Amino acid sequence: MRQNRLYDPIRAIHYRCGELGLSLGCAESITLGKLTSALGSVPGASKILKGGIVAYQDSAKVRILRIDPALLQTFSAVSPEVCEEMARNLLEVLDCDIALSTTGYAGPPQGDEEVGLVYLGLASRNEIVPFRIEELHLTGGREDIQDKTVVRAVEILWEEISRL
């Protein structure tokens, strides 16, 4: 993971969230905890970061993140609809102000899955930051796709937090 590249933006995110009294949380599938780890890599992270949940299998998404099973059947776990529900539900699950979510296919390919298809979600209480879903089409190996997803998630978060 390119932690050094992310250190300054993450520090800035923490500083701005601290000024505003905002907390963060992550609901992760494709990134397997790497986003939470990156956001927790700066001193004092516990003042802002409430935590992260890795829900890789659909059953964990249903049980822990309270994803509607019908949504998973209709759209699949890698969809903007599920990514949205992951972020929105995490606001309640972790009682955080801003939630990030990640889902996607890191590979190797299985069936008709598009390796590198990723959805990032950003949700907040009372629309502190605007709701956002971003679709990415990334290249590289499994770890590259995960790392690029984390980098883009941090960028999205900073884009929105810096406007407050």
C-alpha positions in Angstrom: 0.0 0.0 0.0 1.2 3.5 -0.9 0.8 4.8 2.7 3.4 7.6 2.2 1.5 9.1 -0.7 -1.7 9.1 1.4 -0.2 10.4 4.7 -0.6 14.2 4.0 -4.2 14.0 2.6 -5.2 11.7 5.5 -3.6 14.1 8.0 -5.5 16.9 6.4 -8.8 14.9 6.5 -8.3 14.2 10.2 -7.4 17.9 11.0 -10.5 19.2 9.1 -12.8 16.5 10.7 -11.4 17.5 14.1 -12.1 21.1 13.5 -15.7 20.3 12.5 -16.3 17.6 15.1 -17.0 14.9 12.5 -16.4 11.2 12.7 -15.6 8.7 10.0 -16.3 5.0 9.3 -15.7 2.5 6.5 -17.7 -0.4 5.1 -15.3 -2.4 3.0 -15.5 -5.4 0.7 -13.0 -5.2 -2.1 -10.4 -3.3 0.0 -10.5 -5.8 2.9 -9.7 -3.3 5.6 -7.0 -1.4 3.7 -9.0 1.8 3.7 -9.7 1.8 7.4 -6.0 0.9 8.0 -4.9 3.9 5.8 -7.3 6.3 7.6 -6.0 5.0 10.9 -2.3 5.4 10.0 -1.9 8.9 11.4 -1.4 9.8 15.1 -4.6 10.7 16.9 -6.8 8.7 14.4 -9.0 7.4 17.2 -10.4 10.9 17.7 -12.0 10.8 14.2 -12.1 7.2 13.0 -15.0 5.3 14.6 -13.9 2.1 12.8 -14.3 -0.1 9.8 -16.2 -3.2 8.9 -15.0 -5.7 6.4 -18.0 -7.5 4.9 -16.7 -9.6 2.1 -19.3 -12.3 1.7 -23.0 -11.4 1.0 -24.0 -13.1 4.3 -21.8 -10.6 6.2 -23.2 -7.7 4.3 -26.7 -8.8 5.3 -25.9 -9.6 8.9 -23.5 -6.8 9.8 -24.3 -4.0 7.4 -28.0 -4.8 7.3 -28.0 -5.0 3.5 -31.4 -6.1 2.1 -31.0 -9.6 0.7 -33.4 -8.7 -2.1 -31.0 -5.9 -3.2 -28.2 -8.4 -3.4 -30.3 -10.8 -5.5 -31.5 -8.1 -7.8 -28.3 -6.1 -8.4 -25.4 -8.2 -7.0 -22.9 -7.2 -4.3 -20.9 -5.2 -6.9 -23.4 -2.5 -7.8 -24.0 1.1 -7.1 -27.2 0.2 -5.2 -25.4 -2.1 -2.8 -22.5 0.3 -2.4 -25.0 3.1 -1.5 -26.8 0.9 1.1 -23.4 -0.1 2.6 -22.5 3.5 3.1 -25.9 4.7 4.3 -26.4 1.8 6.7 -22.9 2.2 8.2 -23.9 5.7 9.5 -26.2 3.9 11.9 -24.1 0.8 12.5 -21.1 2.7 13.6 -22.9 5.9 14.6 -20.5 8.0 12.5 -21.0 11.3 10.6 -19.4 10.3 7.3 -19.2 6.8 5.8 -17.2 5.4 3.0 -18.0 2.1 1.2 -16.1 0.0 -1.3 -17.2 -2.9 -3.4 -15.9 -4.4 -6.6 -14.0 -7.2 -8.4 -10.3 -7.4 -7.8 -9.8 -10.7 -9.7 -9.0 -13.2 -10.8 -12.1 -13.3 -13.2 -14.9 -15.6 -12.4 -17.7 -15.9 -14.9 -18.6 -12.6 -16.5 -17.2 -10.4 -13.7 -15.3 -7.3 -15.0 -12.1 -7.3 -13.0 -11.3 -3.8 -11.9 -15.0 -2.7 -11.7 -15.2 -0.8 -8.4 -17.9 1.3 -6.7 -17.0 3.8 -4.0 -19.7 5.3 -1.8 -19.8 8.4 0.4 -22.7 9.1 2.7 -23.2 11.5 5.6 -25.7 12.4 8.3 -27.9 15.3 7.3 -26.0 15.6 4.0 -23.0 17.2 5.7 -21.2 16.2 2.4 -23.2 15.3 -0.7 -24.1 11.7 -1.2 -21.8 10.3 -3.9 -21.2 7.0 -5.7 -18.3 6.7 -8.1 -17.7 3.9 -10.6 -14.1 3.0 -11.4 -12.6 0.8 -14.0 -9.1 -0.1 -12.7 -6.3 -2.1 -14.2 -3.6 -4.2 -12.6 -3.4 -7.2 -10.3 -5.6 -7.8 -7.3 -3.4 -5.8 -4.8 -3.0 -2.9 -7.4 -6.8 -2.6 -7.8 -7.3 -2.6 -4.0 -4.6 0.0 -3.5 -5.9 2.2 -6.3 -9.4 2.0 -4.7 -8.0 3.2 -1.4 -6.2 6.1 -3.0 -9.3 7.2 -4.9 -11.5 6.8 -1.7 -9.1 9.1 0.2 -9.2 11.6 -2.7 -13.0 11.6 -2.8 -13.2 12.1 1.0 -10.7 15.0 0.9 -12.5 16.6 -2.1 -15.7 16.7 0.0 -14.3 17.5 3.4 -12.1 20.3 2.1 -15.2 22.1 0.9 -16.7 22.4 4.4 
